[in-house]
Amino acid sequence: MYLLTQRERVVRIPPDRLGDNVNQVVNELAREAYEGRIEGNNSLTVLIKNIETVGDGRIVHGDGAVYQTVKFDSLIFRPMIQEVVEGNICEILKFGAFVRFGPLDGLLHISQVMDDRIDVDDSNQRLIGKDTKRDLKVGDTVRSRIVALSFNEMNPRESKIGLTMRQPGLGKLEWLTEERAKKEVEK
């Protein structure tokens, strides 16, 4: 899910910033250009550090800017299909719950919460099983599995990540503890 990598990219230094401290400008522009962005391999760059210039910058005819190659360490968040994640319920709506894990949220559709039929308690922001009476509310910690990924490169917070908890070993952590205790008693 999280990776630490070293990357080499190009930063455009505009003409009005050429008189400033180069290292400071490169640090600022590199963070602005790459932090919080999704790249082609479905990776969200969370943080970059240890930014260093590599060689001399290039000037392109017709553009007064300098294009400077930089090398930096980056912390990457890369969720994968079938990956099991733990997160907290951050919002409950009529159609399901949003789970925050890492820097993104995933949707736990109402049909993927449990094998029971579910009532939605809008006023208290809870999902309640009709037969089991188990509830899911904002702040609960859950273990779920990623079943769908659709990244929005323009706005990473609008990426769509589908989750499920309808399998053994998945669910609200309290439910899992109860099930383990029940199995221990049966032995």
LOVO-105355 format. One line per field, with one value per residue (C-alpha): x, y, z; residue number from 1. Coordinates in steps of 0.5 Angstrom, whole numbers, plus 500, padded with zeros to 3 digits. Layout:
N
xx	(X ...)
yy	(Y ...)
zz	(Z ...)
k	(NUM ...)
end
This chain:
187
xx	(500 505 512 518 521 527 524 527 523 523 521 519 522 518 522 520 523 530 533 531 535 535 534 529 525 526 524 517 516 517 513 507 508 508 505 498 498 496 501 499 501 495 500 498 505 503 510 517 523 531 530 536 538 541 546 544 537 535 532 527 527 521 520 523 523 529 527 531 532 531 532 527 525 517 512 507 500 498 492 491 485 484 488 485 485 483 480 475 468 468 461 454 449 443 447 453 459 465 472 478 484 491 490 483 476 473 466 463 456 450 450 457 457 454 450 444 439 440 436 439 439 440 439 444 449 448 447 444 443 435 437 443 442 450 451 456 457 462 468 468 474 473 477 475 478 478 474 474 479 478 483 481 488 485 482 485 480 474 477 472 475 470 470 467 466 462 467 470 475 473 468 468 474 469 465 471 473 466 467 474 471 465 470 474 468 466 473)
yy	(500 505 505 509 511 515 519 524 529 536 542 549 555 561 567 571 566 566 571 568 562 556 551 554 555 548 545 549 548 540 540 544 540 533 532 530 528 521 518 513 507 509 512 518 521 523 527 528 530 530 534 535 539 534 538 544 547 547 553 552 557 561 560 564 559 554 546 543 536 534 528 526 521 520 517 513 511 505 501 495 490 485 488 488 495 497 504 508 510 517 518 514 515 512 508 506 508 512 509 513 509 512 519 517 514 508 507 501 500 498 491 490 491 484 478 481 486 493 499 506 511 517 522 518 516 508 502 497 489 487 480 481 488 489 497 501 508 514 513 505 501 496 491 491 489 493 490 496 502 508 514 521 524 531 531 525 526 524 517 512 506 500 496 490 486 480 475 471 475 482 487 492 490 489 484 480 480 477 471 469 469 465 460 459 458 452 449)
zz	(500 502 498 499 492 489 483 478 475 471 475 471 474 471 469 475 480 477 481 488 491 486 492 495 489 486 493 493 486 486 492 489 482 485 492 492 485 482 477 471 475 480 485 490 492 499 501 497 501 500 493 490 483 478 473 469 467 460 457 451 445 446 453 458 464 466 466 472 473 480 484 490 495 495 499 495 497 492 494 490 488 493 498 506 509 516 517 520 518 517 514 513 508 505 500 505 509 507 510 511 510 508 505 501 502 500 499 503 499 504 500 502 510 512 510 514 511 514 516 516 522 518 525 528 522 523 519 523 522 522 525 528 531 529 528 524 526 525 528 528 526 520 516 509 502 496 490 485 484 479 480 478 476 476 483 487 493 488 486 487 491 492 499 502 509 507 508 514 517 515 518 524 529 535 531 529 536 538 533 535 543 540 537 543 547 542 542)
k	(1 2 3 4 5 6 7 8 9 10 11 12 13 14 15 16 17 18 19 20 21 22 23 24 25 26 27 28 29 30 31 32 33 34 35 36 37 38 39 40 41 42 43 44 45 46 47 48 49 50 51 52 53 54 55 56 57 58 59 60 61 62 63 64 65 66 67 68 69 70 71 72 73 74 75 76 77 78 79 80 81 82 83 84 85 86 87 88 89 90 91 92 93 94 95 96 97 98 99 100 101 102 103 104 105 106 107 108 109 110 111 112 113 114 115 116 117 118 119 120 121 122 123 124 125 126 127 128 129 130 131 132 133 134 135 136 137 138 139 140 141 142 143 144 145 146 147 148 149 150 151 152 153 154 155 156 157 158 159 160 161 162 163 164 165 166 167 168 169 170 171 172 173 174 175 176 177 178 179 180 181 182 183 184 185 186 187)
end
